[in-house]
């Protein structure tokens, strides 16, 4: 695995997590 590939995977993972959080926040607000 090249450092660039690892970096790319890490960035993708962070973006997926952020996307997940952004989608979850409205649901949390609605349930409160």
Secondary structure as GFF3:
##gff-version 3
##sequence-region A 1 32
A	DSSP	alpha_helix	3	31	.	.	.	ID=ss1
###
